């Protein structure tokens, strides 16, 4: 087949496979045998590309990734099912359902008794080794396949993000270390109100904080409709949302993480989320709609590799940019109709969560970057993750990383959130200077964002300076 024929075949098979992955994450029926068949066919396409072409380079790297994904499909399907089944407890239920990995965050959000949260956390950590073998197998498959092409997953990631290993580590260390003391001080300040105890502890993870920090504001946010708010905001920016569909149903096996799926870019974008708490729901919906408009505004006539193969930090850039609108004081005042004291409270809590994010994702990102550089086993990775929590947060059992929704599921993704967050600070500053405050109400700002979104795989990464100090400065809280 020619390059264009291979790309067209790749797109068709990828769309069909993504629909199955979407159904899996949605807690709907999916066809394991069909997934295996599609993965096998995708592997054939990717191998033919690698045998015939070395350019475009993004397609070359994506073909290796596709072969890797196909060869580890069986273990990933088993991991998905076993994590839901084994990471569970018979001691507690939520809305009549047993607490498991899928609704753990909701349990933490709704359970005020810290002893119960600790008990579930410790039980889940104790059960994490039961899925470790599957994670080890998954990572070993990735390591072996990339090795066939003289690469590692880290090599491919750094090339796509146009960064060096040392540059990425230094970037992450500066953010994690810069955030730590500010986070711990603020965490202990909020602990009595939010955690119902005097101090933050190891089991008070990032998602516990995120599910609870805005609970005192629930009474003023319960009547706010996240979907209505995001649709109104994006329409005022001039976006067409007809290609974006939303599934907000609460199913037992539905992933706890909100997500957006480009089933067919740009024509079929789908969003999944489960309600957790009013303000987090607003942020999650805006975040996923950011992914949605990024995909829906691709140029349908562009090449397959430009539309689909996007550096991961670029994929997160638009989602974080749109989510950040919900933290803008003018948005909170004008769109959500909140009072000044409530707005300041929200802004302070958002900054606190950004500090929590930096401590948690510095840990995640450095460990996973080192994972590929140093060829860690799963056990070595757990030990290193625990060391890094002590450095950036509070020492936490290392097997927690096996329970995260990104860390064991991807070769390397965690740094992308951090890179994107810092990049978004620069983009917001440009939008405010050129289109004024509030830029999110200016159709010209929307036009600028659409033009950026259309670049997809050709996004100019070097256009935006990654300044850790600038980002950290924005997050400092005066208590």
VOGU-3710 file (C-alpha; in Angstrom, 3 decimals, decimal comma):
1> xxxxxxxxxx> 0,000/0,000/0,000  1,017/3,612/-0,549  1,573/5,999/2,365  -1,909/7,502/1,941  -3,515/4,054/1,764  -1,700/2,904/4,889  -2,744/6,063/6,737  -6,376/5,642/5,680  -6,392/2,023/6,791  -4,729/3,001/10,057
11> xxxxxxxxxx> -7,428/5,607/10,740  -10,308/3,236/10,035  -8,976/0,483/12,280  -8,002/2,928/15,042  -11,509/4,419/15,050  -13,067/0,977/15,447  -10,669/-0,015/18,211  -11,115/3,287/20,077  -14,858/2,705/20,083  -14,252/-0,542/21,962
21> xxxxxxxxxx> -11,885/1,151/24,435  -14,478/3,878/24,909  -17,134/1,274/25,733  -14,744/-0,379/28,189  -14,104/2,911/30,018  -17,805/3,750/29,925  -18,691/0,515/31,706  -20,567/-0,688/28,640  -20,316/-3,982/26,780  -17,168/-4,331/24,711
31> xxxxxxxxxx> -15,882/-7,137/22,509  -12,504/-8,504/23,578  -12,197/-10,709/20,511  -12,951/-7,818/18,169  -10,351/-5,720/19,988  -7,760/-8,447/19,436  -8,681/-8,703/15,753  -8,491/-4,941/15,212  -5,204/-4,730/17,110  -3,753/-7,490/14,952
41> xxxxxxxxxx> -4,794/-5,694/11,769  -3,384/-2,411/13,075  -0,122/-4,174/13,768  0,056/-5,339/10,163  -0,498/-1,800/8,905  2,125/-0,404/11,272  4,698/-3,043/10,342  4,178/-2,357/6,669  4,704/1,360/7,285  7,901/0,715/9,255
51> xxxxxxxxxx> 9,186/-1,576/6,518  8,589/0,991/3,768  8,939/4,448/5,326  10,891/6,429/7,912  8,887/9,645/7,427  6,778/11,302/8,602  8,637/10,768/11,845  5,505/11,153/13,982  3,881/8,293/12,059  7,036/6,212/12,493
61> xxxxxxxxxx> 6,971/6,626/16,277  3,219/6,102/16,386  3,555/2,867/14,420  5,942/1,514/17,054  3,483/2,593/19,740  0,624/0,905/17,877  2,486/-2,407/17,603  3,308/-2,161/21,296  -0,303/-1,492/22,228  -1,488/-4,437/20,135
71> xxxxxxxxxx> 0,998/-6,869/21,658  0,062/-5,915/25,202  -3,715/-5,800/24,568  -4,464/-9,070/26,356  -2,616/-8,057/29,490  -4,226/-4,603/29,472  -7,705/-6,112/29,233  -6,903/-8,436/32,121  -5,465/-5,538/34,112  -8,608/-3,447/33,598
81> xxxxxxxxxx> -10,880/-6,256/34,787  -8,710/-7,413/37,687  -8,129/-3,917/39,035  -11,906/-3,411/39,268  -12,379/-6,851/40,843  -9,379/-7,190/43,173  -9,026/-3,590/44,322  -12,254/-3,651/46,273  -13,571/-4,067/49,785  -16,482/-5,938/51,343
91> xxxxxxxxxx> -16,477/-3,593/54,355  -18,057/-0,559/52,740  -20,607/0,268/50,085  -21,445/3,431/48,207  -24,983/3,951/46,966  -25,616/0,269/47,503  -22,529/-0,827/45,547  -19,336/-2,324/46,926  -16,479/0,180/47,122  -13,919/-0,670/44,455
101> xxxxxxxxxx> -11,259/1,058/42,377  -13,961/2,523/40,136  -15,855/4,426/42,852  -13,007/4,872/45,362  -12,753/8,603/44,675  -16,472/9,061/45,201  -16,210/7,167/48,496  -13,405/9,462/49,686  -15,365/12,498/48,600  -18,513/11,490/50,482
111> xxxxxxxxxx> -16,992/9,863/53,600  -16,208/12,301/56,399  -14,812/9,667/58,765  -11,057/9,776/58,132  -10,560/6,397/59,818  -12,774/4,758/57,192  -10,901/6,486/54,366  -7,605/5,302/55,856  -8,911/1,776/56,251  -9,940/1,563/52,592
121> xxxxxxxxxx> -6,700/3,203/51,432  -4,589/0,734/53,427  -6,638/-2,237/52,230  -6,308/-1,176/48,597  -2,551/-0,636/49,005  -2,252/-4,116/50,545  -4,063/-5,563/47,532  -2,023/-3,662/44,929  0,610/-6,455/44,644  -2,150/-8,709/43,289
131> xxxxxxxxxx> -2,098/-6,722/40,032  1,645/-5,962/40,000  2,505/-8,919/37,780  0,198/-7,612/35,054  1,800/-4,167/35,220  5,271/-5,744/35,062  4,245/-7,738/32,017  2,714/-4,696/30,342  5,840/-2,592/30,785  8,130/-5,444/29,701
141> xxxxxxxxxx> 6,254/-5,731/26,412  6,729/-2,010/25,755  10,415/-2,181/26,647  11,053/-5,134/24,313  9,214/-3,755/21,282  10,804/-0,313/21,407  14,174/-2,029/21,769  13,628/-3,712/18,377  13,745/-0,268/16,817  16,684/1,019/18,859
151> xxxxxxxxxx> 14,504/3,122/21,149  12,806/3,215/24,531  9,379/4,715/25,332  11,312/7,546/27,006  13,294/8,259/23,816  10,085/8,550/21,816  8,422/10,756/24,443  11,325/13,191/24,701  11,558/13,447/20,908  7,861/14,253/20,607
161> xxxxxxxxxx> 8,015/16,806/23,429  11,298/18,264/22,095  12,963/17,991/25,513  16,095/16,366/26,926  16,051/13,904/29,813  18,004/16,218/32,118  15,944/19,205/31,034  12,701/17,409/31,880  13,980/16,192/35,260  15,222/19,664/36,207
171> xxxxxxxxxx> 11,902/21,191/35,158  9,931/18,729/37,286  12,220/19,021/40,317  11,978/22,800/40,313  8,187/22,670/40,317  7,898/19,901/42,920  10,397/21,455/45,306  8,964/24,925/44,789  5,468/23,732/45,681  6,171/21,374/48,607
181> xxxxxxxxxx> 6,378/23,696/51,615  3,550/25,922/50,397  1,388/22,847/49,859  2,091/21,280/53,263  1,395/24,543/55,073  -1,889/25,031/53,243  -2,810/21,341/53,663  -2,529/21,532/57,441  -4,521/24,778/57,356  -7,364/23,074/55,466
191> xxxxxxxxxx> -7,165/19,673/57,215  -9,582/20,354/60,129  -12,289/21,644/57,811  -11,758/19,351/54,812  -10,326/16,142/56,264  -11,922/16,335/59,728  -8,583/15,901/61,502  -5,695/18,088/62,612  -3,068/17,269/59,956  -2,763/15,856/56,477
201> xxxxxxxxxx> -1,401/12,290/56,301  -0,137/9,838/53,689  -3,567/8,465/52,774  -4,953/11,937/52,014  -4,061/11,680/48,357  -4,460/14,213/45,573  -7,870/12,846/44,607  -9,157/12,877/48,165  -8,304/16,547/48,354  -9,791/17,232/44,940
211> xxxxxxxxxx> -13,036/15,497/45,817  -13,400/17,299/49,159  -11,737/20,712/49,010  -14,749/22,360/47,410  -17,378/20,611/49,564  -17,889/23,703/51,761  -18,999/25,440/48,587  -21,444/22,708/47,576  -24,461/24,623/48,806  -23,775/27,514/46,415
221> xxxxxxxxxx> -22,859/25,261/43,496  -25,399/22,441/43,630  -27,775/24,254/41,293  -25,052/24,952/38,711  -25,240/22,807/35,592  -21,710/21,978/34,325  -22,882/21,070/30,824  -24,968/24,211/30,446  -22,083/26,355/31,732  -19,457/24,888/29,401
231> xxxxxxxxxx> -21,740/24,962/26,387  -22,653/28,591/26,972  -18,998/29,586/27,461  -17,670/27,774/24,409  -20,496/28,994/22,207  -19,703/32,570/23,250  -16,169/31,903/22,026  -17,639/30,798/18,708  -17,189/27,028/18,982  -19,520/24,553/17,286
241> xxxxxxxxxx> -20,229/21,772/19,792  -22,410/19,533/17,651  -19,619/16,976/17,197  -19,170/16,469/20,954  -21,386/13,956/22,796  -21,495/13,474/26,590  -22,157/10,381/28,747  -22,670/11,291/32,422  -24,280/8,027/33,560  -22,997/6,406/36,770
251> xxxxxxxxxx> -22,255/2,728/36,048  -20,458/0,297/38,415  -17,599/-0,449/35,991  -17,302/3,008/34,511  -13,862/4,583/34,940  -13,671/7,101/37,814  -11,680/9,450/35,591  -13,439/11,780/33,184  -12,153/11,350/29,638  -12,616/12,453/26,060
261> xxxxxxxxxx> -12,426/10,122/23,081  -11,675/11,119/19,524  -13,528/8,232/17,929  -13,248/9,974/14,578  -11,328/13,268/14,451  -12,896/15,777/13,915  -16,390/14,340/13,463  -17,068/12,170/16,515  -15,797/13,331/19,898  -17,195/11,693/23,063
271> xxxxxxxxxx> -16,917/12,674/26,717  -17,299/10,406/29,755  -17,587/11,563/33,359  -19,061/10,497/36,698  -20,378/13,026/39,170  -18,137/13,479/42,200  -18,774/16,919/43,701  -20,323/20,093/42,206  -17,173/22,142/41,680  -15,003/19,214/40,603
281> xxxxxxxxxx> -17,710/18,254/38,132  -17,566/21,742/36,622  -13,778/21,549/36,279  -13,869/18,012/34,858  -16,503/18,850/32,261  -14,681/21,995/31,132  -11,420/20,010/30,975  -12,886/17,287/28,793  -14,651/19,789/26,545  -11,206/21,335/26,031
291> xxxxxxxxxx> -10,123/17,984/24,599  -13,365/17,925/22,662  -12,901/21,265/20,904  -9,261/20,419/20,225  -10,365/17,363/18,269  -13,541/18,801/16,780  -11,638/21,744/15,301  -9,108/19,656/13,440  -9,129/20,155/9,686  -10,817/17,091/8,157
301> xxxxxxxxxx> -8,657/17,465/5,044  -5,382/17,264/6,964  -3,286/14,109/6,932  -4,077/11,318/9,342  -0,829/11,856/11,231  -1,488/15,565/11,707  -5,039/14,965/12,981  -4,348/11,999/15,253  -0,699/12,018/16,314  -0,371/14,828/18,840
311> xxxxxxxxxx> 2,324/15,220/21,531  0,701/14,403/24,850  1,473/17,749/26,434  -0,240/19,397/23,458  -3,262/17,138/23,937  -3,503/18,385/27,537  -2,863/22,042/26,681  -6,342/22,774/25,364  -8,120/20,849/28,116  -6,264/22,735/30,852
321> xxxxxxxxxx> -6,769/26,058/29,069  -10,546/25,587/28,996  -10,685/24,180/32,542  -8,825/27,238/33,818  -11,728/29,449/32,748  -13,694/28,031/35,682  -11,159/29,528/38,091  -11,281/33,016/36,591  -12,813/35,440/39,145  -14,749/37,189/36,378
331> xxxxxxxxxx> -16,215/33,892/35,184  -17,223/32,979/38,728  -18,863/36,378/39,180  -20,493/36,858/35,801  -21,398/33,304/34,771  -21,850/31,439/38,044  -23,169/34,567/39,821  -21,079/34,040/42,941  -20,339/36,634/45,604  -16,886/38,139/46,153
341> xxxxxxxxxx> -16,089/36,179/49,331  -17,033/32,884/47,672  -14,929/33,758/44,630  -11,825/34,464/46,701  -12,393/31,245/48,618  -12,600/29,274/45,362  -9,477/30,911/43,926  -7,491/30,077/47,074  -8,700/26,484/47,006  -7,845/26,150/43,332
351> xxxxxxxxxx> -4,330/27,433/43,993  -4,014/24,932/46,814  -5,024/22,114/44,460  -2,488/23,318/41,904  0,187/23,029/44,594  -1,080/19,534/45,435  -0,963/18,683/41,747  2,659/19,799/41,484  3,817/17,716/44,457  1,918/14,644/43,257
361> xxxxxxxxxx> 2,786/14,913/39,580  6,426/15,773/40,181  6,573/12,451/42,028  4,667/10,572/39,312  6,553/12,134/36,440  10,084/11,774/37,789  9,530/8,153/38,801  8,071/7,172/35,432  10,783/9,044/33,513  13,444/7,258/35,563
371> xxxxxxxxxx> 11,526/3,984/35,121  12,540/3,803/31,461  15,953/5,402/31,898  17,016/2,977/34,639  14,989/-0,098/33,632  13,163/-0,354/36,948  11,167/-3,414/37,904  7,699/-2,735/39,311  9,080/-3,278/42,817  11,972/-0,859/42,228
381> xxxxxxxxxx> 9,500/1,645/40,842  7,396/1,378/43,997  10,461/1,976/46,182  11,481/4,978/44,113  7,955/6,396/44,091  7,875/6,164/47,894  11,228/7,994/48,127  9,915/10,762/45,901  6,740/11,192/47,955  8,943/11,789/50,987
391> xxxxxxxxxx> 10,837/14,428/49,004  7,848/16,267/47,535  4,915/15,417/49,808  4,618/12,983/52,744  6,080/9,490/52,543  3,400/7,229/51,056  3,443/3,458/50,399  5,064/2,988/47,015  2,533/0,504/45,652  0,059/3,371/45,355
401> xxxxxxxxxx> 1,403/4,034/41,876  -0,162/0,759/40,716  -3,590/2,133/41,649  -3,281/5,383/39,743  -5,311/5,781/36,541  -2,401/7,022/34,382  0,804/5,601/35,851  0,299/1,857/35,177  -1,852/2,408/32,075  0,606/4,375/29,951
411> xxxxxxxxxx> 4,267/4,122/29,081  4,808/7,786/29,879  2,084/10,397/30,244  2,322/12,060/33,674  4,826/14,814/32,718  2,450/15,946/29,990  0,014/17,418/32,530  2,796/19,423/34,153  4,273/20,668/30,873  0,823/21,629/29,622
421> xxxxxxxxxx> -0,085/23,481/32,838  3,014/25,659/32,616  2,468/26,250/28,884  -1,144/27,303/29,504  0,054/30,082/31,812  1,909/31,622/28,857  -1,066/31,165/26,520  -3,493/32,773/28,987  -1,208/35,749/29,378  -1,211/36,239/25,602
431> xxxxxxxxxx> -4,987/35,878/25,386  -5,527/38,422/28,166  -3,094/40,934/26,652  -4,547/40,688/23,142  -8,238/40,107/23,799  -8,711/41,556/27,278  -10,375/40,255/30,383  -12,516/38,276/30,180  -10,911/36,773/27,055  -13,224/33,773/27,254
441> xxxxxxxxxx> -16,139/35,988/26,143  -14,347/37,354/23,090  -15,024/35,498/19,785  -11,645/36,726/18,511  -9,969/34,826/21,340  -12,000/31,800/20,287  -10,771/32,241/16,717  -7,173/32,315/17,969  -7,714/29,131/20,024  -9,332/27,381/17,050
451> xxxxxxxxxx> -6,342/28,228/14,890  -4,014/26,772/17,531  -6,221/23,687/17,850  -6,160/23,095/14,097  -2,369/22,710/14,160  -2,797/19,412/16,084  0,347/17,352/15,386  2,143/20,418/14,011  1,611/22,535/17,123  4,593/24,838/17,651
461> xxxxxxxxxx> 5,881/23,614/21,023  8,795/26,036/21,061  6,498/29,062/20,686  5,620/28,949/24,384  8,311/29,327/27,026  8,038/26,864/29,896  8,748/29,044/32,927  8,376/27,103/36,213  8,903/30,217/38,322  6,119/32,088/36,534
471> xxxxxxxxx> 3,701/29,213/37,139  4,732/28,770/40,778  4,335/32,475/41,449  0,662/32,244/40,409  -0,044/29,457/42,913  1,272/30,990/46,132  -1,497/31,446/48,707  -1,630/33,977/51,536  -3,376/32,282/54,474
//
